[in-house]
Amino acid sequence: MTAPRTLALAVLLCLAPIVAAGCGDDASSSSGGGSGMTVVATTTQAADFARAVAGDRAKVVGLIPANADPHEYEVRPGDVKALADADVVIRSGADVDDWLASAIDSSGADASEIVLIDHVDTIEGGADEHAADADHAAEGDHAVDPHWWQDPHNTAKAVAEIEKGLAAADADGASTYARNAKAYTDQLTALDTAVAACIDKIPAAQRKLVTTHDALGYYAKRYGLEVIGAVIPSLTTQAQASAGEVTQLVDTIKQENVKAIFAESSVNPKLEQVVADQAGATIGKALWADTLGPKGSDGETYLQSIASNTRAIADGLSGGTVSCTLPD
C-alpha cells in the first residue's frame, strides 16, 4: 500500500465511530519480431494494442509489468536500453506515462513516437485538486482524464493510429498491420455491443459506481453509469482523500443505496473494505483499471479486462441478480 493510501486508511479508521454514529523485470514483456522492427509501449494496454496490430511481424516490448500501477512506475535501466533499440515508441499519454520523456532523453532514442491520447476523444475528470503532480491545474480546475481506453470506441481509434504508425515505419508490412487492425477492431465492436447489452440489464437506479480512484469515467459515460464517488477522489492513485471527503463518500454511498464498491486489481483493498463496512456496502470483484493482469488472469488482455470488469460491475451493482456472457 502506498503512503497516501496508508494515511487515508488511518484517517478513516479514526472516523469510524463518527460515521457509525452519523513488479516484473526490466522491459517486462516482449513478443514477435518477424520484420526485425522493435516497438516499445509504455502501459500494459498500449502494449496489448501494439501486439494485436503487429502480430508476429514486429517485436513488441512492454515497459510496465502486469498488475503494476503506471502512476507510480519508476523507469529502470532495462527500459532505457529498450527505448534506445526501438523503431517505434507508443505512449498512452497524459500523466499515466509522463515519466517517459526523461527516459527517452536518457536513452538517446530517435524512434518515431505515437501518443495515443492525442488521437482519441477525451473527457475531463473531476476537480483534481488532490493530484500529486504539482504541474496539474490549480485547485478547482478540471484535468483531462487519462483513462481513455476504458471506452472501446477510443481503443478502436488508438488501434487505427498504431496501424498507421507501424506501416509508416515498415511499409512492407502495411497489409499485415491493416489486416490485424481490422480483425481486432471487429472484436472491439462485438465486445462493445455485448457490454452495452449487459449494463442495460442493471436496473437504472442501481447503475451507480464507486471505485478506488477516478479511472472509469470513460466506461461510465459510454455505458450509462453514474460515477458517484471514489475512495481517492482524483485521476491518480498518488493522491489522498481528506477526512471530510471520506465522510462524505460514506454518506453518499448510504444515501444512494449503492450495493457494492470496487477496488482495483493493483491496490491493496483494505481502504475500500473499511469504506464499504462503514457504508453498509459490499466489495465487488477487483477491477482492471490502470493495468492489465498477468498471464492466466481474466485481465490478461484488454478484451478480457473489459469483459471481466463488466461481469463484476453487473454482479455487484445488481446484488447478484444480473449475470452476462461476454466475448473476451
Secondary structure, DSSP 8 states (H G I E B T S, - for coil): --HHHHHHHHHHHHHHHHHHH----SS-EEE--TTSEEEEESSHHHHHHHHHHHTTSEEEEE-S-TT--GGG----HHHHHHHHT-SEEEE--GGGSTTHHHHHHHHT---EEEEGGGGS---EEEE-TT-S-TTS--TT-EEE-S-GGGSHHHHHHHHHHHHHHHHHH-GGGHHHHHHHHHHHHHHHHHHHHHHHHHHHTS-GGG-EEEEEES--HHHHHHHT-EEEEEEE-SSSTT----HHHHHHHHHHHHHTT--EEB-BTTS-THHHHHHHHHHT-EE---B--SS---TTSTTSSHHHHHHHHHHHHHHHHTTT--------
